[in-house]
Amino acid sequence: MIARSLTIVGLCVGLALADLGYGQDNARPAEDSQQRPIVFQRDVMPLITRLGCNTAQCHGAFSGQGGMALSLFAGSPADDYETLVKAERARRVNRWDPAKSLLLLKATGTLQHAGGQKIAIDSDEYRTLRRWIEQGARYDDPSLPKLESVTLGPAEVTLSRGAEQSISATAIYADNSQRDVTQQAVFRSSDPSVATIDATGKLSVGGFGMCTVVAEYARHFGVQRIVVPQPLDEPFPTFEPASKIDELVLANLEKLGMPPAEACSDEVFLRRVFLDATGTLPSVKEAREFLSETNPDKRNPLIDSLFEREEFVEFWTLKWADLLRIKAENPVNLWPKGAETYYQWVYQSVAENKPYDRFARELLTATGSDFRSGPSNFFRAVSSREPRTYGESAALVFMGARLSCARCHGHPDESWDVEDGLGMGAIFAQVKLKLTDEWKEQITYRDPSQTLRHPRTGQLVRPCPLGSQPLKTAPGADPRVDFAEWLTAPENPWFARNIANRVWYWLLGRGIVHEPDDMRSTNLPENPALLDYLAQELVDNDYDLRHLYRLILRSRTYQTSSVPHPLSQNGGNHFAYYNARRLTAEQVLDALAQVTETTRGDWGKFGRPTLAPITSIPADIKAISVSDGSAECTIASFLGRPARATGFESERGTQLDRDYVEFLANSTEVAAAINASQRIKRLVQANTSDAEIVDELFLAALSRFPRESEKQKMVDYLVEKKSSRSEAVKDLLWAVLNANGFLLNQ
């Protein structure tokens, strides 16, 4: 009994010393002293990730099956080490009898494990874990060089369909040494329809196109672009490039073997460019004049003229209002006066074509009353008014980086973690808000004494831009100013590329990096040279966004047909054709009002019935110019108008589903608009000819003349229903509104 007690006491003392870092080397058997050191961060954490132990469905922090909670996506190795080695009275790791470690017994299925058997006793994975425990279950070894990056070889590899190839992941260390980590990495493909990759790194090509292979090892990510050209029986068809944009797009399409579509017709271009630049349809008069114009160079003057229209300013202000979350009520609570002040500042910035770098600096460094200083609302238009949220908002809007997930755990597709989020938050630690005597007014001000401390360690966090070095802000100075200077510098890797990518997405329906607010190293641009060119053009032209709009709108790429070449049916990702998309909620409402010549008060009014003071929005203003995201309109919400709660582009509904199509066919609102149509009333009372009525309805709704077959059928219908002419014209308008062309910008 005494001997057994002494043994237990010795075991407890040994564990305590090991936890303090003592005796770990001595605990290893002599024959292991020459073995390569196995340490937690370099060897064990990648294995845990590869086995899927730290996913949300297993032991990831959101579930913590069996009472063992690991950090999600290996975002906090130090905490995971504590969990595995020291928590639960250190019962998961047995340094004195490694084979009896609970970690090994569960993973091999020797003891019941809800996740089943993860490794075999004779596997390399088992031997790695056992050797780690035998060597003392060390967290790190200061003598080992720091991991700098992971590479997969050449940045781009061209393969043929049906090919198979082994991808090797190589770790690069600070001393320039390299190590093959293929067996420890986790692989995935961005587009399995092009190529798949298994756990061993074996790549199998199944389709034509382009995808990215990603390998993750120890929270570092390696990427490789896989290009699978489509073989063509005939020479690659091309077109005369109108700009550098076209040259870069054509070169990429030729590399992929995806022929570009034909140029779009004048009638398609007219409607498209009006909707993309102003959010509205051309008038019947404008459509007639443009379509009858014989000058072959008539498109460029039209583009330039659109920049001078009020609707251009309203429509692009709307886009920024979505991103900046201009909204009176929950979840941001700017209140009507703050929302209107913020909106008017953005509106004026767009109207005067304020340089984009200045626009960003004014927002990021703003102070003052939210009722009097528009940009100060940048720090109110967030769900949680504290430094980390400000940093996340700045990263999303101006860098296209989704940093919010790194608040609680490691980013699943990037090396960002809690420390990165804290560094961005520390930039805004001095930003404070205070109330005034005016109802709901708040003042944004800077308190130089404020700092941000690490929630776990309590240590002071230095202001640090994402992916960069800490700012060298002078004592008493505002780190936001230094951040804004860093961000808007011409060489910054985020700023110009992010907005160039957004503008491309806004005008062509898909980002060069897609999603447009998901800029990261593992989400490669579809055409890197194109994105770099657009970003450099913006920098070289003093951040003039209209210069960027003009470049894109004038390009042959933008003016390509939405009907693909037969061999490029899947080429939309590569801009082989224009990506047709449905009209936004505001575009549908304004188009209905314009085509029917009604005000939305008859069928689709905006209002703020629940907000004090109750606000009524005039029914005759365009939907694209409604400033407040809290303004309620049932139809607009149904059609995908965003709630302005997150600032993500995906918050706006864009899908074309059955409900959306049936809205035009069956909704009482559309019926009300048609019944109240002043256009129909005017045409009937003026005794307009049947042919002219049909022409006007098509020009109003579709910006084109009817085809001969369409026109003849409709004229015949009016002749047949001449006794009830007004109702017959309403029927024709309903039919035109339900044509495929009305719902789409194509």
NORDAHU-V269033 format. One record per residue. N is the residue number from 0. RES is the residue in one letter. PSI is psi in whole degrees, -180 to 180 (999 if undefined). Layout:
n:res:psi
N:RES:PSI
N:RES:PSI
//
This chain:
n:res:psi
0:M:-44
1:I:-42
2:A:-39
3:R:-39
4:S:-41
5:L:-38
6:T:-44
7:I:-43
8:V:-43
9:G:-40
10:L:-45
11:C:-42
12:V:-42
13:G:-43
14:L:-42
15:A:-44
16:L:-39
17:A:-40
18:D:-30
19:L:-3
20:G:6
21:Y:148
22:G:8
23:Q:-45
24:D:-40
25:N:-23
26:A:-17
27:R:142
28:P:151
29:A:-35
30:E:-12
31:D:-5
32:S:-26
33:Q:-2
34:Q:156
35:R:133
36:P:133
37:I:118
38:V:160
39:F:-53
40:Q:-40
41:R:-34
42:D:-41
43:V:-45
44:M:-44
45:P:-35
46:L:-41
47:I:-41
48:T:-44
49:R:-36
50:L:-7
51:G:19
52:C:-28
53:N:27
54:T:165
55:A:-26
56:Q:-12
57:C:-109
58:H:9
59:G:156
60:A:-24
61:F:-13
62:S:-51
63:G:57
64:Q:140
65:G:20
66:G:3
67:M:107
68:A:114
69:L:159
70:S:138
71:L:132
72:F:29
73:A:34
74:G:-19
75:S:82
76:P:-37
77:A:-43
78:D:-37
79:D:-36
80:Y:-44
81:E:-43
82:T:-44
83:L:-35
84:V:-32
85:K:-29
86:A:165
87:E:44
88:R:34
89:A:33
90:R:-9
91:R:-20
92:V:123
93:N:99
94:R:-26
95:W:-25
96:D:76
97:P:-37
98:A:-21
99:K:11
100:S:135
101:L:-34
102:L:-44
103:L:-39
104:L:-39
105:K:-46
106:A:-33
107:T:-4
108:G:9
109:T:-40
110:L:153
111:Q:131
112:H:121
113:A:-29
114:G:0
115:G:-175
116:Q:126
117:K:-34
118:I:159
119:A:153
120:I:-28
121:D:17
122:S:161
123:D:-36
124:E:-44
125:Y:-44
126:R:-37
127:T:-47
128:L:-42
129:R:-43
130:R:-36
131:W:-44
132:I:-41
133:E:-34
134:Q:2
135:G:6
136:A:54
137:R:148
138:Y:-44
139:D:169
140:D:107
141:P:-22
142:S:-14
143:L:139
144:P:152
145:K:139
146:L:128
147:E:-41
148:S:171
149:V:135
150:T:151
151:L:16
152:G:-144
153:P:146
154:A:-30
155:E:136
156:V:133
157:T:126
158:L:164
159:S:158
160:R:135
161:G:-6
162:A:154
163:E:141
164:Q:143
165:S:129
166:I:129
167:S:134
168:A:129
169:T:128
170:A:133
171:I:129
172:Y:168
173:A:-26
174:D:16
175:N:8
176:S:159
177:Q:155
178:R:133
179:D:118
180:V:25
181:T:-42
182:Q:-12
183:Q:-10
184:A:160
185:V:126
186:F:151
187:R:160
188:S:140
189:S:-21
190:D:90
191:P:-18
192:S:-21
193:V:-49
194:A:144
195:T:159
196:I:135
197:D:-176
198:A:-21
199:T:-3
200:G:11
201:K:120
202:L:133
203:S:121
204:V:126
205:G:-14
206:G:174
207:F:151
208:G:-142
209:M:141
210:C:171
211:T:130
212:V:131
213:V:134
214:A:129
215:E:131
216:Y:122
217:A:45
218:R:21
219:H:147
220:F:130
221:G:144
222:V:152
223:Q:131
224:R:132
225:I:122
226:V:127
227:V:94
228:P:148
229:Q:122
230:P:140
231:L:142
232:D:-20
233:E:165
234:P:148
235:F:121
236:P:142
237:T:-177
238:F:168
239:E:113
240:P:138
241:A:-12
242:S:177
243:K:-34
244:I:-48
245:D:-39
246:E:-43
247:L:-39
248:V:-44
249:L:-43
250:A:-39
251:N:-42
252:L:-39
253:E:-38
254:K:-35
255:L:-11
256:G:37
257:M:102
258:P:142
259:P:156
260:A:168
261:E:165
262:A:148
263:C:159
264:S:167
265:D:-39
266:E:-37
267:V:-45
268:F:-43
269:L:-52
270:R:-42
271:R:-50
272:V:-33
273:F:-47
274:L:-40
275:D:-30
276:A:-32
277:T:-9
278:G:2
279:T:168
280:L:153
281:P:153
282:S:167
283:V:-42
284:K:-45
285:E:-39
286:A:-44
287:R:-46
288:E:-44
289:F:-43
290:L:-26
291:S:-13
292:E:130
293:T:-6
294:N:120
295:P:-18
296:D:28
297:K:-14
298:R:-42
299:N:-44
300:P:-36
301:L:-45
302:I:-48
303:D:-38
304:S:-30
305:L:-29
306:F:-19
307:E:-2
308:R:149
309:E:-38
310:E:-31
311:F:-47
312:V:-44
313:E:-42
314:F:-41
315:W:-25
316:T:-38
317:L:-43
318:K:-43
319:W:-33
320:A:-35
321:D:-49
322:L:-39
323:L:1
324:R:55
325:I:107
326:K:135
327:A:-36
328:E:-164
329:N:148
330:P:5
331:V:-31
332:N:60
333:L:-19
334:W:155
335:P:-42
336:K:-41
337:G:-42
338:A:-42
339:E:-39
340:T:-43
341:Y:-47
342:Y:-45
343:Q:-34
344:W:-45
345:V:-44
346:Y:-47
347:Q:-35
348:S:-42
349:V:-42
350:A:-39
351:E:3
352:N:50
353:K:132
354:P:139
355:Y:-34
356:D:-37
357:R:-40
358:F:-47
359:A:-44
360:R:-40
361:E:-36
362:L:-46
363:L:-24
364:T:16
365:A:148
366:T:167
367:G:-176
368:S:134
369:D:-17
370:F:-11
371:R:-23
372:S:105
373:G:-51
374:P:-19
375:S:-19
376:N:-12
377:F:-32
378:F:-2
379:R:-27
380:A:49
381:V:158
382:S:-28
383:S:115
384:R:81
385:E:163
386:P:-44
387:R:-37
388:T:-39
389:Y:-43
390:G:-41
391:E:-40
392:S:-43
393:A:-41
394:A:-41
395:L:-49
396:V:-46
397:F:-11
398:M:-11
399:G:26
400:A:127
401:R:90
402:L:-12
403:S:-31
404:C:-21
405:A:3
406:R:-37
407:C:-21
408:H:175
409:G:146
410:H:135
411:P:-21
412:D:13
413:E:162
414:S:1
415:W:143
416:D:-166
417:V:-37
418:E:-38
419:D:-43
420:G:-39
421:L:-40
422:G:-42
423:M:-39
424:G:-37
425:A:-25
426:I:-31
427:F:18
428:A:-26
429:Q:-4
430:V:125
431:K:158
432:L:143
433:K:150
434:L:159
435:T:-176
436:D:-17
437:E:137
438:W:120
439:K:0
440:E:143
441:Q:149
442:I:129
443:T:125
444:Y:171
445:R:128
446:D:102
447:P:-17
448:S:-12
449:Q:142
450:T:172
451:L:131
452:R:148
453:H:128
454:P:-22
455:R:-43
456:T:-20
457:G:1
458:Q:152
459:L:132
460:V:128
461:R:139
462:P:125
463:C:116
464:P:151
465:L:126
466:G:15
467:S:-172
468:Q:156
469:P:146
470:L:145
471:K:68
472:T:132
473:A:151
474:P:131
475:G:-10
476:A:167
477:D:114
478:P:-22
479:R:-35
480:V:-44
481:D:-39
482:F:-45
483:A:-38
484:E:-42
485:W:-45
486:L:-45
487:T:5
488:A:143
489:P:-31
490:E:-1
491:N:133
492:P:-9
493:W:-49
494:F:-62
495:A:-37
496:R:-38
497:N:-50
498:I:-33
499:A:-40
500:N:-40
501:R:-45
502:V:-42
503:W:-43
504:Y:-45
505:W:-34
506:L:-25
507:L:2
508:G:-5
509:R:138
510:G:154
511:I:-39
512:V:126
513:H:130
514:E:156
515:P:-17
516:D:35
517:D:58
518:M:114
519:R:167
520:S:-25
521:T:2
522:N:81
523:L:147
524:P:141
525:E:-34
526:N:86
527:P:-40
528:A:-37
529:L:-45
530:L:-43
531:D:-40
532:Y:-47
533:L:-42
534:A:-42
535:Q:-38
536:E:-40
537:L:-46
538:V:-46
539:D:-21
540:N:34
541:D:40
542:Y:39
543:D:105
544:L:-32
545:R:-31
546:H:-41
547:L:-45
548:Y:-46
549:R:-44
550:L:-46
551:I:-46
552:L:-31
553:R:-13
554:S:150
555:R:-29
556:T:-47
557:Y:-36
558:Q:20
559:T:150
560:S:153
561:S:-3
562:V:113
563:P:155
564:H:144
565:P:-28
566:L:6
567:S:39
568:Q:-29
569:N:25
570:G:10
571:G:-34
572:N:-24
573:H:7
574:F:37
575:A:-19
576:Y:166
577:Y:131
578:N:99
579:A:142
580:R:160
581:R:158
582:L:149
583:T:169
584:A:-48
585:E:-37
586:Q:-40
587:V:-46
588:L:-45
589:D:-36
590:A:-43
591:L:-44
592:A:-41
593:Q:-44
594:V:-42
595:T:-13
596:E:54
597:T:169
598:T:152
599:R:-10
600:G:-23
601:D:-20
602:W:-13
603:G:61
604:K:144
605:F:150
606:G:169
607:R:73
608:P:-16
609:T:-6
610:L:132
611:A:128
612:P:147
613:I:132
614:T:133
615:S:125
616:I:128
617:P:137
618:A:-14
619:D:0
620:I:154
621:K:149
622:A:-33
623:I:-14
624:S:6
625:V:119
626:S:-33
627:D:122
628:G:-15
629:S:-13
630:A:126
631:E:138
632:C:112
633:T:-43
634:I:-43
635:A:-42
636:S:-42
637:F:-35
638:L:5
639:G:15
640:R:130
641:P:154
642:A:-8
643:R:45
644:A:-23
645:T:-28
646:G:1
647:F:142
648:E:-35
649:S:-8
650:E:-27
651:R:126
652:G:130
653:T:-2
654:Q:146
655:L:91
656:D:-178
657:R:-40
658:D:-40
659:Y:-43
660:V:-42
661:E:-18
662:F:-47
663:L:-33
664:A:-31
665:N:-11
666:S:145
667:T:-28
668:E:-44
669:V:-41
670:A:-40
671:A:-40
672:A:-42
673:I:-43
674:N:-31
675:A:7
676:S:118
677:Q:-24
678:R:-48
679:I:-44
680:K:-44
681:R:-45
682:L:-40
683:V:-45
684:Q:-31
685:A:1
686:N:42
687:T:144
688:S:157
689:D:-45
690:A:-40
691:E:-36
692:I:-47
693:V:-44
694:D:-46
695:E:-40
696:L:-42
697:F:-44
698:L:-37
699:A:-44
700:A:-36
701:L:-3
702:S:33
703:R:163
704:F:152
705:P:150
706:R:160
707:E:-41
708:S:-40
709:E:-44
710:K:-43
711:Q:-43
712:K:-41
713:M:-38
714:V:-42
715:D:-39
716:Y:-41
717:L:-37
718:V:-43
719:E:-36
720:K:31
721:K:-22
722:S:-22
723:S:61
724:R:-43
725:S:-45
726:E:-35
727:A:-40
728:V:-38
729:K:-40
730:D:-42
731:L:-41
732:L:-41
733:W:-42
734:A:-42
735:V:-42
736:L:-26
737:N:6
738:A:153
739:N:-36
740:G:-25
741:F:-41
742:L:-22
743:L:148
744:N:108
745:Q:999
//
